[in-house]
Amino acid sequence: MRFRAAHAAYLLLLARTSLAEQCQAISSQESARFETFLRAWYQLPSHQSLTLIDSSAVDSSCYRKLVFRASMRAPLLTLYLTPDGKHLVSGVMDLTVDPAVAQRKMRQELAATLASGAWLIRGDEEAPLKIVVFSDFECPYCKRFAEIVQQLTPEERSQLQIIYRQLPLNIHPWARDAAALSTCVALQDKEAFWKLHDFLFAHQEELSKDTLQSKVLDFLSHETSVDAKAVSGCLNQKSFEDRLHQDEQLAIDMGITSTPSVFLNGRRISVRSIDDLRNAIRTARQDNSNAGQPASKPSSNTEPIACLRQSPSQCSSTAPTGLRTVGGR
C-alpha cells in the first residue's frame, strides 16, 4: 500500500515537472512590454524605470511570478502573469494547498531572501532559530533590542543565530559613519565587529559625529586583530560602500524603513521586552516542531516600536507593500 502511494506521488511529481517545463519562459520582448505597460500604469516620470529582475513559474499551472525593481527608492513590485498572458494580478492562492503550509513556505522563502549574502553573523550556522535585524547604531530602540538579546540565557542563545543588516537612517547624524567604521572593522575581523557592535550600543549616549571616530579607534587600539591604519584606509577608499549598499538595497526592496526591523525564521516580530522575544522564539519553535500541522497563531507583537527613516518620534507598522517611494538619504 505504501509502495503504491509513493509510486503515485512520484508519477504526479513527474507529471507536474513535465507540465512546468512546457510553461513558456518570458522573452526579452515581453519583458520590455511589461516594463513599458507598468511605467504607464503607475504613471512614472520619464526618468524613472521599472526593470524585470526575476521571472519564475509558480507551478504546473503556468502562472508566472514577475518581480520588478524601480530606479527610485521603492520596494520590489511582485505581480503574477496569468497562463494566457493577458492579465497581471497581485496574488495567486492555490486552493489545493493548506493555507498554513503555504504561509510556512512564504516565511521560509522570506527567511532565505533576508539571509542571502549575509556576512555579519553571530551564532551557529545550524541554529534552528535565525534572527535577521536591520539596525542602526544611533537608534535607541536598536540599543534596547541588543540589550534584550543579551538577557537570553546561554542555552537560549545557543539555539539562535543573529544576522546583522546595516540600515543607518538619515535622521541620525553619525549612524552612517558608525556603519562605515564597523563594516571596515568587519572586513578585517568579524569577531572584532561584534565587540564594536556591543561597544557602540553601550556608549551610544556618549557618542557624536565629532567624537565617534576617535572613540572607536581608541577602542580598537586594544584589539590586536584590527589594524587601525587599515581601517582609516578603508574609510578613505570607501571600501565599505558595496557592503552597505547590499544591506540598504535589500531594505529598499523589502519596504523596510524603520529600525530595528526584526525577523525570526521569516516572521516579522516586535520585541519590547525579554518576554516578547521569548514568546516569538516559542512560536518559531512550534512552527519548526509542527511542520506538518497548521501554523500556530502569530504573536500579537507585530507592530514594533522603532526609529523611522523620516521621523524619530513615531512608531512603525508592518512593512509597506506595492510600488511606493521610500524616504531618501
PAPA-924140 format. One line per 3 residues: number of its first residue (from 1); their letters; for each residue x, y, z of C-alpha. Coordinates in Angstrom, 2 decimals, decimal comma, padded with zeros to 5 digits, m for minus. Layout:
! PAPA-924140
NUM> A> X/Y/Z | ... $
This chain:
! PAPA-924140
1> MRF> 000,00/000,00/000,00 | 002,80/002,38/000,93 | 004,61/001,45/m002,28 $
4> RAA> 001,54/002,30/m004,36 | 001,10/005,64/m002,61 | 004,76/006,51/m003,07 $
7> HAA> 004,64/005,43/m006,71 | 001,54/007,56/m007,34 | 003,17/010,56/m005,72 $
10> YLL> 006,26/010,03/m007,87 | 004,19/009,89/m011,06 | 002,31/013,05/m010,04 $
13> LLA> 005,62/014,84/m009,45 | 006,86/013,76/m012,88 | 003,65/014,97/m014,48 $
16> RTS> 003,88/018,35/m012,78 | 007,55/018,72/m013,69 | 006,77/017,89/m017,31 $
19> LAE> 003,94/020,42/m017,39 | 006,09/023,09/m015,74 | 008,74/022,60/m018,40 $
22> QCQ> 006,08/023,36/m021,02 | 005,40/026,79/m019,50 | 006,86/029,38/m021,83 $
25> AIS> 009,69/031,50/m020,49 | 009,43/035,27/m020,66 | 011,19/036,66/m023,73 $
28> SQE> 013,15/039,93/m023,78 | 010,41/041,46/m025,95 | 007,74/040,52/m023,40 $
31> SAR> 009,88/041,90/m020,56 | 010,13/045,23/m022,37 | 006,37/045,22/m022,99 $
34> FET> 005,60/044,60/m019,31 | 008,02/047,32/m018,21 | 006,51/049,86/m020,60 $
37> FLR> 002,96/048,95/m019,58 | 003,68/049,24/m015,84 | 005,51/052,55/m016,22 $
40> AWY> 002,37/053,90/m017,85 | 000,05/052,17/m015,36 | 001,84/053,67/m012,36 $
43> QLP> 002,40/056,97/m014,22 | 006,11/057,01/m013,53 | 008,08/060,09/m014,65 $
46> SHQ> 010,08/059,68/m017,85 | 013,36/059,50/m015,93 | 012,13/056,58/m013,80 $
49> SLT> 012,13/052,99/m014,93 | 010,91/049,55/m013,90 | 013,09/046,55/m014,64 $
52> LID> 012,01/042,92/m014,59 | 014,62/041,21/m012,40 | 013,04/037,79/m011,88 $
55> SSA> 010,57/035,57/m013,69 | 009,72/032,09/m012,49 | 006,90/029,60/m012,98 $
58> VDS> 004,72/029,31/m009,87 | 003,79/025,68/m010,58 | 002,43/023,48/m013,36 $
61> SCY> m000,49/025,88/m013,88 | 001,92/028,17/m015,78 | 001,26/031,26/m013,71 $
64> RKL> 004,49/033,26/m013,65 | 005,81/035,31/m010,77 | 007,27/038,58/m012,09 $
67> VFR> 009,44/040,75/m009,83 | 010,23/044,33/m010,84 | 012,70/046,82/m009,37 $
70> ASM> 012,19/050,55/m009,79 | 015,00/053,01/m010,35 | 013,52/055,08/m007,50 $
73> RAP> 013,88/054,08/m003,85 | 010,87/051,79/m003,66 | 010,02/048,21/m002,63 $
76> LLT> 010,11/045,45/m005,20 | 006,88/045,06/m007,14 | 005,66/041,45/m007,43 $
79> LYL> 002,91/040,53/m009,88 | 001,68/037,30/m011,44 | 001,11/036,73/m015,14 $
82> TPD> m001,89/034,56/m015,95 | m001,26/031,47/m018,13 | m002,95/033,08/m021,15 $
85> GKH> m000,54/036,02/m020,92 | m003,37/038,57/m020,83 | m003,54/039,65/m017,21 $
88> LVS> m001,22/040,73/m014,39 | m002,62/040,03/m010,92 | m001,32/040,90/m007,48 $
91> GVM> m001,55/037,44/m005,98 | m002,29/033,78/m006,58 | m003,87/031,47/m003,98 $
94> DLT> m003,73/027,73/m004,63 | m006,93/026,24/m003,19 | m005,42/022,76/m003,29 $
97> VDP> m002,76/023,72/m000,72 | m003,31/024,00/003,03 | m003,06/027,75/003,83 $
100> AVA> m000,86/027,00/006,84 | 001,56/025,12/004,60 | 001,52/027,93/002,02 $
103> QRK> 002,20/030,55/004,69 | 005,02/028,48/006,13 | 006,57/028,24/002,68 $
106> MRQ> 006,29/032,01/002,27 | 008,09/032,53/005,59 | 010,82/030,12/004,54 $
109> ELA> 011,29/031,97/001,26 | 011,41/035,31/003,07 | 013,92/033,97/005,57 $
112> ATL> 016,12/032,76/002,71 | 015,92/036,16/000,99 | 016,79/038,03/004,18 $
115> ASG> 019,77/035,76/004,85 | 021,09/035,73/001,28 | 024,58/037,20/001,09 $
118> AWL> 024,66/037,90/004,83 | 028,13/038,12/006,36 | 027,69/039,77/009,77 $
121> IRG> 026,60/036,64/011,59 | 026,75/035,68/015,26 | 025,92/032,12/016,29 $
124> DEE> 025,90/028,61/014,89 | 025,10/028,23/011,20 | 022,98/025,18/012,07 $
127> APL> 020,95/027,03/014,73 | 017,21/026,30/014,30 | 016,28/029,90/015,11 $
130> KIV> 017,57/032,65/012,85 | 017,05/036,33/013,59 | 017,70/038,98/010,95 $
133> VFS> 017,82/042,52/012,33 | 018,04/045,70/010,25 | 019,72/048,04/012,70 $
136> DFE> 021,19/051,50/013,22 | 023,87/052,13/015,85 | 022,39/055,53/016,77 $
139> CPY> 018,82/054,21/017,13 | 017,85/053,92/020,84 | 015,34/051,16/020,07 $
142> CKR> 018,11/049,17/018,36 | 020,18/049,55/021,52 | 017,24/048,28/023,54 $
145> FAE> 016,83/045,28/021,24 | 020,54/044,40/021,59 | 020,22/044,61/025,37 $
148> IVQ> 017,17/042,33/025,33 | 019,03/039,70/023,30 | 021,79/039,76/025,92 $
151> QLT> 019,19/038,84/028,56 | 018,71/035,42/026,99 | 020,38/032,57/028,82 $
154> PEE> 023,48/030,93/027,27 | 021,32/027,90/026,46 | 018,75/030,06/024,69 $
157> RSQ> 021,42/031,92/022,73 | 022,98/028,62/021,64 | 019,81/027,92/019,65 $
160> LQI> 019,90/031,31/017,98 | 021,79/032,76/015,03 | 021,72/036,53/014,55 $
163> IYR> 022,28/038,20/011,20 | 023,01/041,92/011,40 | 021,98/044,14/008,49 $
166> QLP> 023,21/047,73/008,37 | 020,45/050,29/007,92 | 021,72/053,72/009,07 $
169> LNI> 018,84/056,19/008,94 | 019,14/059,72/007,59 | 017,61/061,15/010,79 $
172> HPW> 020,70/060,09/012,77 | 023,80/062,29/012,29 | 026,50/059,69/012,99 $
175> ARD> 024,71/056,44/012,12 | 026,20/056,08/008,64 | 029,71/056,87/009,93 $
178> AAA> 029,25/054,12/012,53 | 028,03/051,71/009,85 | 031,07/052,53/007,71 $
181> LST> 033,51/052,14/010,61 | 032,02/048,86/011,78 | 031,98/047,49/008,23 $
184> CVA> 035,65/048,35/007,80 | 036,38/046,53/011,06 | 034,36/043,51/009,95 $
187> LQD> 036,35/043,34/006,70 | 039,37/042,61/008,89 | 037,84/040,54/011,69 $
190> KEA> 034,21/039,51/012,27 | 034,67/038,92/016,00 | 036,02/042,45/016,38 $
193> FWK> 032,89/043,72/014,62 | 030,66/042,14/017,26 | 032,80/043,61/020,04 $
196> LHD> 032,46/047,02/018,40 | 028,73/046,39/017,96 | 028,39/045,96/021,73 $
199> FLF> 030,65/048,96/022,43 | 028,68/051,32/020,17 | 025,37/050,44/021,76 $
202> AHQ> 026,78/050,53/025,29 | 028,22/054,02/024,73 | 025,55/055,33/022,38 $
205> EEL> 024,61/058,35/024,50 | 028,24/059,46/024,77 | 028,93/059,43/021,04 $
208> SKD> 028,54/062,22/018,49 | 029,51/062,82/014,89 | 032,61/064,69/016,11 $
211> TLQ> 033,77/062,11/018,65 | 032,73/058,84/017,00 | 035,87/058,04/015,01 $
214> SKV> 038,35/058,92/017,76 | 036,44/056,88/020,36 | 036,13/053,89/018,04 $
217> LDF> 039,81/053,99/017,09 | 040,72/054,23/020,77 | 038,54/051,18/021,47 $
220> LSH> 040,14/049,31/018,57 | 043,66/050,07/019,84 | 043,11/047,23/022,32 $
223> ETS> 042,08/044,79/019,57 | 045,22/043,11/018,20 | 043,26/041,59/015,29 $
226> VDA> 042,43/045,02/013,84 | 044,87/047,39/012,13 | 043,71/050,97/012,80 $
229> KAV> 045,62/052,27/009,76 | 043,83/049,74/007,57 | 040,50/050,92/009,00 $
232> SGC> 041,38/054,52/008,11 | 042,40/053,39/004,63 | 039,12/051,54/004,23 $
235> LNQ> 037,22/054,70/005,15 | 039,25/056,91/002,82 | 038,88/054,50/m000,10 $
238> KSF> 035,22/053,83/000,72 | 035,82/050,10/000,64 | 032,76/049,68/002,81 $
241> EDR> 030,32/051,07/000,23 | 029,47/047,81/m001,55 | 028,64/046,06/001,72 $
244> LHQ> 026,48/048,92/002,97 | 024,73/049,22/m000,38 | 023,89/045,50/m000,30 $
247> DEQ> 022,07/045,81/003,03 | 020,41/049,12/002,16 | 019,20/047,81/m001,22 $
250> LAI> 017,72/044,76/000,48 | 015,87/047,05/002,90 | 014,56/049,13/m000,01 $
253> DMG> 013,47/046,01/m001,89 | 011,62/044,70/001,17 | 010,00/048,05/002,00 $
256> ITS> 011,83/048,29/005,33 | 012,10/051,88/006,52 | 012,49/051,55/010,29 $
259> TPS> 014,95/050,16/012,80 | 015,09/047,76/014,40 | 013,20/045,66/011,86 $
262> VFL> 013,45/042,14/013,22 | 012,56/038,85/011,56 | 012,65/035,45/013,25 $
265> NGR> 012,59/032,50/010,86 | 010,90/034,68/008,25 | 008,25/036,10/010,58 $
268> RIS> 008,42/039,82/011,36 | 008,31/040,39/015,11 | 008,34/043,25/017,60 $
271> VRS> 010,50/042,99/020,71 | 009,78/045,40/023,52 | 010,85/043,07/026,32 $
274> IDD> 012,55/039,76/027,00 | 009,08/038,21/027,30 | 008,24/039,37/023,76 $
277> LRN> 011,40/037,75/022,45 | 010,81/034,50/024,32 | 007,21/034,36/023,07 $
280> AIR> 008,42/034,84/019,49 | 011,04/032,12/020,00 | 008,35/029,81/021,36 $
283> TAR> 006,20/030,42/018,29 | 009,16/029,76/015,96 | 009,97/026,52/017,76 $
286> QDN> 006,35/025,46/017,48 | 006,47/026,16/013,73 | 009,60/024,01/013,46 $
289> SNA> 008,28/021,11/015,51 | 004,81/021,12/013,92 | 005,94/021,47/010,31 $
292> GQP> 003,18/019,15/009,18 | 000,49/020,84/011,22 | m001,32/024,18/010,79 $
295> ASK> 000,91/027,03/011,94 | 000,28/028,50/015,35 | m001,31/031,92/015,59 $
298> PSS> 001,36/034,65/015,32 | 002,26/036,58/018,41 | 000,44/039,88/018,82 $
301> NTE> 003,74/041,76/018,70 | 003,61/042,71/015,01 | 003,96/046,48/015,23 $
304> PIA> 007,44/047,34/016,50 | 008,41/050,48/018,33 | 011,18/051,70/016,06 $
307> CLR> 013,27/054,52/014,65 | 011,74/055,67/011,35 | 013,67/056,99/008,40 $
310> QSP> 011,56/060,16/008,32 | 010,63/060,80/011,95 | 012,30/059,65/015,17 $
313> SQC> 009,18/060,40/017,21 | 006,87/057,85/015,59 | 006,48/054,09/015,64 $
316> SST> 006,48/051,81/012,60 | 003,85/049,38/011,45 | 004,32/046,35/009,24 $
319> APT> 006,42/046,69/006,09 | 004,68/048,57/003,26 | 003,95/046,75/000,03 $
322> GLR> 003,48/047,78/m003,57 | 005,20/050,49/m005,55 | 005,89/053,30/m003,09 $
325> TVG> 008,77/055,65/m002,75 | 010,90/055,36/000,36 | 012,39/058,36/002,12 $
328> GR> 015,85/059,01/000,70 | 019,09/059,85/002,35 $
